[in-house]
Amino acid sequence: MLALLLAPAAQAAAPANVPELVAWAKQHLSGIDDWPLLGFNALGLTLASPAGATLRPSGLVEGEIRQEYFEPLEFEGRIMRSMTARWSVDCPRQRYAILSMTLYARNNLRDRVEERTEAAPAWRARDALSGDVIDAMCDAVRNGERLDEPPSP
């Protein structure tokens, strides 16, 4: 099971508003121009894949999420600064499951630490950390912003 118990490894002043977030991103990140911002908090920022969200025949919505952290975080004994994860979202029930994830030691998805894939979805209730992602993925398919399949590369 993928436990998302993240604890800050060091305390630093996180960006408090969007202009500060933009300044931090320009200084620390590259190649994110086509990744829409879903939200940010004291830990870091959450971005959506440019491929968008996919509505499955089951009614579940799937999409790739990228997280970049302001400071190193510890996750199950490993230190990371960024990660990608494939999420499945059950919009009517407001819950989510992480189907796979890749952890990176550095920002910009560099220096892969670990990669995991779940055999079966472990559903989690909506919480403070997942709310922006659930809202964005559900809104995308509800508003017709994405097709049934991601656009071709």
C-alpha positions as CSV (number, residue, x, y, z in Angstrom):
1,M,0.0,0.0,0.0
2,L,1.2,3.5,-0.8
3,A,1.1,5.5,2.4
4,L,1.3,9.2,1.7
5,L,2.7,10.3,5.1
6,L,5.0,13.0,4.1
7,A,6.9,15.0,6.7
8,P,9.0,18.1,5.9
9,A,12.7,17.3,6.3
10,A,13.5,20.9,6.8
11,Q,11.4,24.0,7.5
12,A,11.8,27.0,5.1
13,A,9.5,29.8,4.1
14,A,7.3,28.4,1.4
15,P,5.8,30.8,-1.2
16,A,2.7,32.4,0.3
17,N,1.1,33.6,-2.9
18,V,1.1,33.1,-6.6
19,P,3.8,35.7,-7.4
20,E,6.1,34.1,-4.9
21,L,5.3,30.7,-6.3
22,V,6.1,31.9,-9.8
23,A,9.4,33.3,-8.6
24,W,10.3,30.0,-6.9
25,A,9.3,28.0,-9.9
26,K,11.4,30.1,-12.3
27,Q,14.4,29.7,-10.0
28,H,14.1,25.9,-9.3
29,L,12.1,24.3,-12.2
30,S,12.3,24.0,-15.9
31,G,10.1,22.4,-18.5
32,I,6.8,22.9,-16.7
33,D,5.2,25.5,-19.1
34,D,2.7,22.9,-20.5
35,W,1.9,21.4,-17.0
36,P,-1.2,23.2,-15.7
37,L,-1.0,24.2,-12.0
38,L,-3.6,22.5,-9.9
39,G,-2.6,24.1,-6.6
40,F,0.1,24.7,-4.0
41,N,0.5,24.5,-0.3
42,A,3.2,24.7,2.3
43,L,4.9,21.6,1.0
44,G,5.0,22.3,-2.7
45,L,3.1,22.6,-5.9
46,T,0.9,20.1,-7.8
47,L,0.8,20.0,-11.6
48,A,-1.4,18.1,-14.1
49,S,0.0,16.2,-17.1
50,P,-0.3,18.0,-20.4
51,A,-2.0,14.8,-21.6
52,G,-5.0,15.6,-19.5
53,A,-7.4,13.3,-17.7
54,T,-9.0,10.2,-19.2
55,L,-12.6,9.1,-18.5
56,R,-12.6,5.3,-18.3
57,P,-15.7,3.2,-19.3
58,S,-16.0,2.4,-15.5
59,G,-16.7,6.1,-14.9
60,L,-13.3,6.6,-13.1
61,V,-11.1,9.4,-14.2
62,E,-7.3,8.8,-14.6
63,G,-4.5,11.2,-14.9
64,E,-0.8,11.8,-14.3
65,I,0.1,14.2,-11.5
66,R,3.4,15.9,-10.8
67,Q,4.5,17.3,-7.5
68,E,7.5,19.5,-6.9
69,Y,8.4,20.2,-3.3
70,F,10.0,23.4,-1.8
71,E,12.2,21.4,0.6
72,P,13.2,17.8,0.7
73,L,10.6,15.5,2.1
74,E,10.9,12.1,3.7
75,F,8.6,9.3,2.4
76,E,9.0,5.9,4.0
77,G,12.6,6.5,4.8
78,R,13.6,8.0,1.4
79,I,14.3,11.7,0.7
80,M,12.6,13.2,-2.3
81,R,12.1,16.6,-3.9
82,S,9.6,15.6,-6.7
83,M,7.4,12.9,-7.8
84,T,4.9,11.7,-10.5
85,A,1.9,9.6,-9.8
86,R,-0.9,8.1,-11.8
87,W,-4.2,8.8,-10.0
88,S,-7.6,7.2,-10.4
89,V,-10.5,9.4,-9.1
90,D,-14.0,8.3,-8.3
91,C,-15.8,11.7,-8.7
92,P,-19.2,10.8,-7.3
93,R,-17.7,9.3,-4.1
94,Q,-14.9,12.0,-3.9
95,R,-12.1,9.4,-3.4
96,Y,-8.9,8.6,-5.1
97,A,-6.3,5.8,-5.5
98,I,-2.7,6.1,-6.5
99,L,-2.1,3.5,-9.2
100,S,1.7,4.1,-9.6
101,M,4.3,6.6,-8.5
102,T,7.9,7.5,-9.1
103,L,9.9,9.4,-6.5
104,Y,12.9,11.6,-7.4
105,A,15.7,12.9,-5.2
106,R,15.8,16.3,-6.9
107,N,13.4,18.8,-8.4
108,N,12.6,18.5,-12.1
109,L,12.1,14.8,-11.9
110,R,15.8,14.1,-11.6
111,D,17.6,11.2,-9.9
112,R,14.9,8.6,-9.6
113,V,14.8,7.1,-6.1
114,E,12.0,4.5,-6.4
115,E,9.1,3.4,-8.7
116,R,6.0,1.6,-7.5
117,T,2.9,0.2,-9.1
118,E,-0.1,-0.9,-7.1
119,A,-1.7,-4.3,-7.8
120,A,-5.1,-3.1,-6.9
121,P,-6.4,0.4,-6.1
122,A,-6.3,1.4,-2.4
123,W,-9.0,4.0,-2.2
124,R,-8.6,7.0,0.0
125,A,-11.1,9.6,1.1
126,R,-10.7,13.2,-0.1
127,D,-8.4,15.1,2.2
128,A,-6.7,18.5,2.3
129,L,-3.8,17.3,0.1
130,S,-6.0,15.6,-2.6
131,G,-8.8,18.2,-3.0
132,D,-7.3,20.3,-5.7
133,V,-6.4,17.2,-7.8
134,I,-9.8,15.6,-7.4
135,D,-11.6,18.9,-8.3
136,A,-9.4,19.5,-11.4
137,M,-9.8,15.9,-12.7
138,C,-13.5,15.8,-12.1
139,D,-14.1,19.3,-13.6
140,A,-12.0,18.4,-16.7
141,V,-14.3,15.5,-17.7
142,R,-17.5,17.2,-16.5
143,N,-16.8,20.3,-18.6
144,G,-15.7,18.3,-21.6
145,E,-12.2,19.7,-21.5
146,R,-10.7,16.3,-22.2
147,L,-11.6,13.5,-24.6
148,D,-12.0,9.8,-23.7
149,E,-8.4,9.3,-24.5
150,P,-5.4,11.6,-24.1
151,P,-4.3,13.5,-27.3
152,S,-1.8,11.8,-29.5
153,P,1.8,13.0,-29.0
